[in-house]
Amino acid sequence: MAAPKKGRRAPANQGHPGRTLILVLIAMAALVGGMFYSGTMTPRLGIDLAGGTSFTLAAQNQPGKPNAINETNMNTAAGIMERRVNGLGVTESEVQTQGSNHIIVNIPKGTDAKQARQQVGTTAQLAFRPVLTTAAGTKAPEPKPSPSQGGKGKEGEKATGGKGSQQSASPTPSASSTSQGRAVTDALKKPSASPSASASDKSSTPPTPPVPGGADIPPALQKQFAALDCSTKKGLAQANEQAAGSKPTDPVVACKDDGSQKYVLGPVGVEGTDVKDAKAVFDSQQGQGWIVQMDFTSDGGKKFADITGKLAAKTPPQNQFAIVLDGAVVSDPRVNERLNGGNATISGGFTQQSAEDLGNMLSYGALPLSFKIDDETTVTAALGGEQLHAGLIAGAIGLALVIVYLVAYYRGLALVALASLGVSAILTYTIMTLLGPAIGFALNLPAVCGAIVAIGITADSFIVYFERIRDEIREGRTLRPAVERGWPRARRTILVSDFVSFLAAAVLFIVTVGKVQGFAFTLGLTTLLDVVVVFLFTKPLMTLLARRKFFSDGHSWSGLDPKRLGAKPPLRRRRTAPTQTKEA
């Protein structure tokens, strides 16, 4: 007779249930601690529950495009606006068309309304134009005739003031060396008068903007350039509007976005549609701070290389190109050499927020139409609060009915189900709370409905496992082997069921927009958590309870009484081979 093997290990599927439960408790403590550390104790609420801001935007007719306002362009604009706003982390925004020329944008409370207004109202029409001339952003004063001893001076005659009468603009600062394929912007200093200029010159001769030789600037454009005052909001807005509405083939007058400079710009060299991607990056190597890196398409890279090659051979300021966004010059880099490689960098005193906003608008595309904000109102959450109250009451009633059913039918096993539901609720609440500041997740009414539906999905997983255990007991097995033998079959059923539920949630999230996505996201999240809870909490807990006398002996209130389950005593035990006797 063979001796029994020593050191026999427990079955692999039993594992170490105590360790698994400790890991789950540590994970829960970490999530709750992270929630307290972040200072956010409640989930972020959507506009229907917390209120917010609503924008009404009206499409504007554009010069040369009389039929631009149509259904296709309106739907395209609404989709771009939604992606832009969601790029701010506002995942529960609502963007929808209204009528033939209006778009309604609803932003939940807690979002910077000014930032959202900029995202939805900016067309993000980007263009690269060569600089023909530039000057300070203030308007040149009207020339006044200087008095002379013989009466009035002749028309167009300039007063002179001796040998210091000639003026020259100070040289433009030289650009730093750039790596191939990368244009590093260098903001220009304001032109200043030469030190040789006398005080009498400054008082008698108006500071006319310099027009470099060889620049083909029409007289009407020169006059407009001299009269332009970018230092005022009105002048800046008018210049941006005119530049944004001009044709790509026409030279334009434009202002720097901060009003410090004004420009005469040549025809567009590279279109904004040639930009493939843009993102905000912090440049610590060259000390430029926050910049926006752009990648061009293959055609855009060729155009960019051609225009930089032409500009590199010219003298300041004609060796610069202006990066124009919605008619305003956001940067004016100088070019020292032909830049290949299909990428460029916009720099110039960006903050992290402004760099991310610009990269967001360029990445998600330019609006096919220009819009004007007709109305901006604050939305209250009174109706949503009432609906949430009613939904929570319905959820509480449903949960109470589930508890009554579990206690009445499963008795002691109901404690396992309730503990698992409690763990699932804690994980769901903390994760939703942390996802608010992390990715901008906002809890709306459909999301609350998804959480309520998840109660039934989670309870269904427990029931599947409990019934598998009870089936094993009906076949005559004791509790400990029943727990382990019932788990593989229950596990397959739970995984298939949860996979179907998660797949439905994923498809719903992809093909829908707006509030329905909140329902799909919550349903998918709770389905994943159901798998985690059943595998890492319910199963180890049942393994531990199977070693307790109350459950292992089949107490009448344990829910595992063999007599109540229909098992016929005596319980099945391990069969032994019959003893064979040798014949004499």
C-alpha positions in Angstrom: 0.0 0.0 0.0 1.5 3.3 -1.1 2.1 5.9 1.5 0.1 9.1 1.2 2.0 12.1 -0.3 3.1 14.8 2.0 2.7 18.5 1.5 -0.3 18.1 -0.8 -1.3 21.6 -2.0 -4.8 22.8 -2.1 -6.5 22.9 -5.5 -5.2 25.7 -7.7 -8.6 27.2 -8.1 -8.9 27.8 -4.4 -5.8 30.0 -4.4 -5.4 32.3 -1.4 -8.8 33.9 -0.9 -7.7 35.9 2.1 -4.9 37.6 0.1 -7.3 38.4 -2.7 -9.8 40.0 -0.3 -7.0 42.1 1.3 -5.9 43.3 -2.1 -9.5 44.4 -2.9 -9.8 46.2 0.4 -6.5 48.0 -0.3 -7.7 49.0 -3.8 -10.9 50.4 -2.3 -9.0 52.3 0.4 -6.7 53.8 -2.3 -9.6 55.0 -4.4 -11.4 56.5 -1.4 -8.1 58.1 -0.3 -7.6 59.5 -3.8 -11.1 60.9 -3.7 -10.4 62.7 -0.4 -7.0 63.9 -1.6 -8.4 65.4 -4.7 -11.0 67.3 -2.6 -13.8 66.1 -4.8 -16.3 64.2 -2.8 -19.2 64.0 -5.3 -19.3 63.1 -9.0 -19.4 65.9 -11.5 -23.0 66.5 -12.6 -24.2 67.1 -16.1 -26.1 70.2 -17.3 -29.5 68.5 -16.7 -28.6 67.9 -13.0 -26.3 70.9 -12.2 -27.2 73.5 -14.7 -24.7 75.3 -16.9 -24.4 77.7 -19.8 -26.3 77.6 -23.1 -25.0 79.4 -26.3 -27.1 80.1 -29.4 -24.9 80.7 -32.4 -26.0 82.1 -35.7 -24.2 81.3 -38.9 -23.0 84.3 -40.9 -22.7 84.7 -44.6 -19.2 84.8 -45.9 -17.8 87.0 -48.8 -17.7 85.0 -52.0 -19.7 82.1 -50.6 -23.4 82.9 -50.9 -24.6 79.3 -50.5 -22.2 78.4 -47.6 -25.0 78.1 -45.1 -26.5 74.7 -45.8 -27.4 71.5 -44.0 -24.1 69.8 -44.7 -21.9 72.7 -43.4 -24.2 73.2 -40.4 -23.9 69.5 -39.4 -20.1 69.6 -40.0 -19.8 72.7 -37.8 -21.8 71.1 -35.0 -19.6 68.1 -35.0 -16.4 70.1 -34.9 -17.8 72.3 -32.1 -18.7 69.2 -30.1 -15.2 67.7 -30.5 -13.6 71.0 -29.5 -15.7 71.4 -26.4 -15.1 67.7 -25.5 -11.4 68.4 -26.0 -11.7 70.7 -22.9 -12.8 67.7 -20.9 -16.5 68.4 -21.1 -17.7 65.0 -22.1 -21.4 65.8 -21.4 -21.8 68.8 -23.7 -24.8 69.1 -26.0 -24.4 70.5 -29.5 -27.3 70.4 -31.9 -28.5 72.4 -34.9 -31.7 74.4 -34.7 -33.4 75.5 -37.8 -31.4 76.3 -40.9 -28.7 78.6 -39.5 -28.5 78.2 -35.7 -26.5 75.9 -33.4 -27.3 75.4 -29.7 -24.4 74.5 -27.4 -25.0 73.5 -23.8 -22.0 73.4 -21.4 -22.4 71.9 -17.9 -21.7 73.9 -14.8 -18.0 74.0 -13.7 -16.7 74.7 -17.2 -15.0 78.0 -18.0 -17.7 79.8 -20.0 -15.2 82.2 -21.6 -13.0 79.3 -22.7 -16.0 77.4 -24.1 -17.2 80.5 -25.9 -13.8 80.8 -27.6 -13.9 77.2 -28.7 -17.3 77.2 -30.2 -17.2 80.7 -31.7 -13.7 80.6 -33.4 -13.7 79.4 -37.0 -10.0 78.4 -36.7 -9.3 79.4 -40.3 -5.5 79.1 -40.5 -3.2 80.5 -43.2 0.5 81.2 -43.7 1.0 84.5 -45.5 4.3 86.2 -46.3 4.9 89.6 -44.6 5.3 92.6 -47.0 5.7 95.2 -44.3 5.0 95.8 -40.6 4.9 98.6 -38.1 3.7 99.4 -34.6 0.0 98.7 -34.0 -1.0 102.4 -33.4 -2.5 104.6 -36.1 -0.1 107.0 -37.9 -1.1 110.7 -37.0 -2.4 112.9 -39.7 0.4 115.1 -41.3 0.2 118.7 -40.3 1.6 121.5 -42.6 4.7 123.1 -40.9 4.7 126.9 -40.8 7.3 128.7 -43.0 8.2 132.4 -43.4 6.7 132.7 -46.9 3.3 131.4 -45.9 2.0 127.8 -46.2 4.1 125.0 -47.4 3.5 123.3 -50.7 1.1 120.4 -50.8 3.0 117.2 -50.1 6.2 119.0 -49.1 7.9 117.7 -45.9 9.5 120.0 -43.4 13.1 119.4 -42.9 15.1 119.9 -39.8 18.8 119.9 -40.8 21.1 117.0 -41.1 19.1 115.0 -38.6 16.1 114.9 -40.8 16.6 111.5 -42.2 15.1 108.6 -40.3 15.9 104.9 -40.5 14.2 102.0 -38.8 16.3 100.1 -36.4 17.5 96.7 -37.6 15.3 93.7 -37.0 16.8 91.3 -34.4 18.4 88.3 -36.0 16.6 85.0 -35.7 18.1 82.1 -33.7 19.2 79.1 -35.7 16.5 76.6 -36.4 16.6 72.9 -36.9 15.7 71.5 -40.2 11.9 71.1 -40.7 11.1 73.3 -37.7 10.2 77.0 -37.8 10.9 78.7 -34.5 9.0 81.9 -34.1 10.7 85.1 -33.0 8.4 88.0 -32.1 9.5 91.3 -33.7 10.4 94.4 -31.7 8.6 97.6 -32.5 10.5 99.7 -35.1 12.1 102.6 -33.4 13.6 105.8 -34.7 17.4 106.1 -35.2 19.2 107.9 -32.4 20.4 110.4 -35.1 16.9 111.8 -35.5 16.4 115.2 -33.9 13.5 116.3 -31.8 12.4 118.7 -34.5 12.0 115.8 -36.9 9.8 113.9 -34.4 7.5 116.9 -34.0 7.3 117.9 -37.7 7.5 114.6 -39.7 4.8 112.0 -39.1 6.1 108.4 -38.5 4.9 106.8 -41.7 5.0 103.0 -41.9 8.0 101.7 -43.9 7.2 100.2 -47.3 10.2 98.1 -48.4 11.4 98.4 -51.9 10.1 95.9 -54.3 7.0 95.1 -52.3 3.9 95.2 -54.5 1.5 97.0 -52.2 -1.5 98.7 -53.8 -1.9 102.4 -52.8 -5.3 101.7 -51.3 -3.8 99.1 -49.1 -1.0 101.4 -48.1 -3.6 104.0 -47.1 -5.6 101.4 -45.1 -2.4 100.3 -43.4 -1.5 103.8 -42.4 -5.0 104.4 -41.0 -5.2 101.1 -39.1 -5.1 101.3 -35.3 -4.7 97.9 -33.8 -4.4 99.2 -30.3 -8.2 99.7 -29.9 -10.7 96.8 -29.7 -12.8 98.3 -32.5 -9.8 98.6 -34.9 -8.5 95.1 -33.9 -12.0 93.5 -34.5 -12.5 95.3 -37.8 -9.1 94.3 -39.1 -9.6 90.6 -38.0 -13.0 90.5 -39.7 -11.7 92.0 -42.9 -8.7 89.7 -43.0 -10.7 86.6 -42.2 -13.2 87.4 -45.0 -10.6 88.2 -47.7 -9.8 85.9 -50.6 -6.6 83.7 -50.3 -5.2 85.3 -53.4 -5.5 88.9 -52.2 -3.0 90.8 -50.0 -4.5 91.9 -46.7 -3.9 94.3 -43.8 -3.9 92.5 -40.4 -3.1 93.0 -36.7 -1.2 91.0 -34.2 -3.6 89.2 -31.9 -2.5 91.4 -29.0 -2.7 94.6 -31.1 1.0 95.4 -30.8 1.8 95.1 -34.5 0.1 95.7 -37.8 1.0 94.1 -41.1 0.6 94.1 -44.8 0.5 90.4 -45.8 0.8 88.8 -49.2 -1.4 86.0 -50.7 -1.8 82.7 -48.7 1.2 80.4 -49.2 0.0 77.5 -47.1 -3.6 76.8 -46.2 -4.8 75.7 -42.8 -6.2 72.5 -44.3 -2.7 71.5 -45.0 -2.1 71.1 -41.2 -2.5 67.4 -40.3 -2.1 67.6 -36.5 -1.3 70.2 -33.8 -0.6 69.8 -30.1 0.6 71.9 -27.2 4.1 71.0 -25.9 6.3 72.5 -23.2 9.7 73.3 -24.7 12.3 73.0 -21.9 15.3 72.6 -24.1 15.2 76.0 -25.9 13.4 77.8 -23.1 10.4 78.9 -25.2 7.9 77.7 -22.7 4.6 76.4 -24.1 4.5 76.1 -27.9 2.2 74.5 -30.5 3.7 71.9 -32.8 2.1 71.4 -36.2 2.5 68.5 -38.6 1.7 69.1 -42.2 0.3 66.8 -44.8 2.6 65.7 -47.6 1.3 68.5 -49.9 1.4 71.0 -47.1 5.0 70.1 -46.3 6.0 70.8 -49.9 4.2 74.1 -49.9 5.8 75.0 -46.6 9.3 74.2 -47.9 8.7 76.3 -51.0 7.5 79.4 -49.2 10.3 79.2 -46.6 12.8 78.8 -49.5 11.6 81.9 -51.2 11.5 84.0 -48.0 15.0 83.0 -46.9 16.5 84.9 -49.8 14.8 88.1 -48.9 15.6 90.9 -46.4 13.6 91.9 -43.3 10.7 92.1 -42.9 10.0 90.3 -46.1 11.9 87.2 -44.8 9.0 86.6 -42.4 5.8 84.8 -42.8 2.7 85.4 -40.6 0.7 82.6 -39.1 -2.9 84.0 -39.3 -5.7 82.5 -37.3 -9.2 83.9 -38.0 -7.6 87.1 -39.5 -5.3 87.7 -36.5 -1.5 87.2 -36.7 -0.6 84.8 -33.8 3.1 84.6 -34.7 5.5 86.1 -37.3 8.6 83.9 -37.5 11.7 84.9 -39.6 13.1 82.4 -42.0 16.9 82.0 -42.4 16.8 78.8 -44.5 14.5 76.5 -46.4 12.6 74.4 -43.9 11.9 70.8 -44.9 10.4 67.9 -42.9 6.7 68.8 -42.9 6.4 70.4 -39.4 6.5 73.8 -37.8 6.3 75.3 -34.3 4.3 78.2 -33.2 5.7 80.0 -30.2 5.4 83.5 -28.6 4.5 83.7 -25.0 1.8 81.0 -24.8 0.4 79.9 -21.5 -0.5 76.3 -21.1 -4.2 77.0 -21.5 -3.8 79.2 -24.6 -1.4 76.7 -26.3 -3.8 73.8 -25.6 -6.8 75.8 -26.9 -4.9 76.7 -30.1 -3.8 73.1 -30.6 -7.3 71.9 -29.9 -8.9 74.1 -32.5 -6.3 73.3 -35.1 -6.4 69.5 -34.4 -10.2 69.2 -34.6 -10.4 71.3 -37.8 -11.7 74.7 -39.0 -15.4 75.5 -39.0 -16.8 75.7 -42.5 -18.8 78.7 -41.4 -18.3 81.8 -39.3 -20.7 82.2 -36.3 -22.0 84.9 -34.1 -23.1 84.3 -30.6 -26.7 85.5 -30.5 -27.6 84.5 -27.0 -25.8 83.2 -23.9 -28.0 82.1 -21.0 -27.6 80.3 -17.7 -29.5 77.0 -17.4 -31.0 76.0 -14.1 -31.1 72.4 -12.8 -34.6 72.6 -11.2 -36.2 70.1 -13.6 -33.2 67.8 -13.6 -33.1 67.8 -9.8 -36.7 66.7 -9.6 -36.1 63.9 -12.2 -32.9 62.8 -10.3 -34.9 62.7 -7.1 -37.5 60.5 -8.8 -34.9 58.3 -10.3 -33.1 57.8 -7.0 -36.4 56.8 -5.4 -37.0 54.3 -8.2 -33.5 52.9 -7.8 -34.0 52.6 -4.0 -37.3 50.7 -4.5 -35.7 48.4 -7.0 -32.7 47.8 -4.7 -35.1 47.0 -1.8 -37.0 44.5 -3.9 -33.7 42.8 -4.9 -32.7 42.6 -1.3 -36.1 41.2 -0.2 -35.8 38.5 -3.0 -32.2 37.6 -2.0 -33.1 37.3 1.7 -36.2 35.3 1.1 -34.8 32.9 -1.5 -31.0 32.7 -0.6 -31.1 33.5 3.1 -27.5 33.4 4.4 -26.1 33.7 0.9 -27.9 37.1 0.7 -25.2 38.5 3.0 -22.6 37.6 0.3 -24.6 39.2 -2.4 -25.2 42.4 -0.3 -21.5 42.7 0.6 -20.6 42.3 -3.1 -23.2 44.9 -4.1 -21.7 47.3 -1.4 -18.2 46.8 -2.8 -19.4 47.4 -6.3 -21.3 50.6 -5.2 -18.2 51.9 -3.5 -16.0 51.3 -6.5 -18.5 52.8 -8.9 -19.0 55.9 -6.8 -15.3 56.6 -6.2 -14.3 55.9 -9.8 -17.1 58.2 -11.2 -16.0 60.9 -8.7 -12.3 60.6 -9.8 -13.2 60.6 -13.5 -14.8 64.0 -13.2 -11.5 66.0 -12.7 -9.5 63.4 -14.6 -11.4 63.2 -18.0 -14.3 65.5 -17.5 -16.9 62.8 -17.0 -20.2 64.3 -15.9 -23.1 62.3 -14.4 -26.4 63.0 -16.1 -29.8 61.4 -15.9 -29.2 58.7 -18.5 -25.9 57.8 -16.6 -27.9 57.4 -13.4 -30.3 55.1 -15.3 -27.2 53.1 -16.4 -26.1 52.7 -12.8 -29.5 51.5 -11.8 -29.6 49.0 -14.5 -26.2 47.8 -13.4 -27.7 46.6 -10.1 -29.7 43.9 -11.9 -26.6 42.9 -14.0 -24.5 42.6 -10.8 -27.1 40.7 -8.9 -27.6 38.3 -11.9 -23.9 37.3 -11.7 -24.3 36.4 -8.0 -27.4 34.4 -8.7 -25.7 32.4 -11.5 -22.9 31.4 -9.1 -25.2 30.6 -6.2 -27.3 28.3 -8.4 -24.3 26.5 -9.6 -23.2 25.8 -6.0 -26.7 24.7 -5.1 -26.8 22.3 -8.1 -23.6 20.7 -6.9 -25.1 20.2 -3.5 -28.2 18.7 -5.0 -25.9 16.1 -6.7 -24.7 15.1 -3.2 -21.5 17.0 -2.7 -20.5 18.9 0.4 -20.2 22.7 0.3 -16.4 23.1 -0.1 -16.1 20.9 -3.2 -19.4 22.4 -4.5 -18.0 25.9 -4.3 -14.9 25.0 -6.3 -16.7 22.7 -8.8 -19.5 25.2 -9.4 -17.2 28.1 -10.1 -15.8 27.1 -13.6 -19.3 26.7 -15.0 -20.6 29.9 -13.4 -17.5 31.8 -14.5 -18.1 31.0 -18.2 -21.7 32.0 -17.9 -20.9 35.3 -16.1 -18.2 36.2 -18.7 -20.4 35.6 -21.6 -23.3 37.6 -20.1 -21.0 40.5 -19.2 -19.3 40.5 -22.5 -22.6 40.8 -24.3 -23.6 43.7 -22.0 -20.3 45.4 -22.4 -20.4 45.0 -26.2 -23.8 46.6 -26.3 -22.6 49.5 -24.2 -19.6 50.0 -26.4 -21.6 50.0 -29.6 -24.1 52.4 -28.1 -21.3 54.7 -27.0 -19.8 54.8 -30.4 -22.9 55.3 -32.5 -24.7 57.8 -30.3 -24.0 61.3 -29.1 -24.9 63.5 -26.2 -26.7 62.2 -23.1 -27.1 58.6 -24.5 -23.3 58.3 -24.3 -23.5 58.9 -20.6 -25.9 55.9 -20.2 -23.5 53.7 -22.4 -20.4 54.8 -20.5 -21.9 54.0 -17.1 -23.3 50.7 -18.3 -19.9 49.7 -19.6 -18.1 50.8 -16.5 -20.4 48.9 -14.1 -20.2 45.8 -16.3 -16.4 45.8 -16.0 -16.7 46.3 -12.3 -19.1 43.4 -12.0 -16.4 41.1 -13.4 -13.8 42.5 -11.0 -16.1 42.1 -8.0 -17.3 38.6 -8.8 -13.8 37.3 -9.5 -11.9 39.1 -6.8 -14.5 39.4 -4.0 -17.5 37.2 -4.3 -15.6 34.0 -5.2 -12.9 34.4 -2.5 -15.5 35.3 0.1 -17.5 32.1 -0.7 -14.3 30.0 -0.4 -13.8 31.4 3.1 -17.4 31.0 4.2 -17.5 27.4 3.0 -15.0 26.6 5.8 -17.4 28.0 8.4 -19.7 25.6 10.2 -22.8 27.7 9.7 -22.6 27.2 5.9 -20.6 23.9 5.7 -23.1 22.1 7.8 -26.0 23.3 5.8 -27.8 25.3 8.4 -31.5 25.9 7.5 -30.8 29.7 7.3 -27.6 29.4 5.3 -29.5 29.0 2.0 -27.5 25.8 1.4 -29.5 23.2 3.4 -29.3 19.9 1.5 -32.8 18.9 2.6 -34.3 22.1 1.3 -32.4 21.7 -1.9 -33.7 18.2 -2.5 -30.4 16.3 -2.0 -30.9 12.7 -0.9 -28.9 11.6 2.1 -26.4 10.1 2.6 -24.3 12.6 0.7 -22.1 11.3 -2.0 -18.6 10.4 -0.8 -15.5 9.3 -2.6 -15.8 5.8 -3.9 -13.3 3.1 -2.9 -12.3 0.1 -5.1 -13.8 -3.2 -3.8 -11.4 -5.5 -2.1 -10.5 -8.5 -4.1 -9.8 -11.9 -2.5 -7.6 -14.5 -3.9 -9.1 -18.0 -4.4 -7.4 -20.7 -2.5 
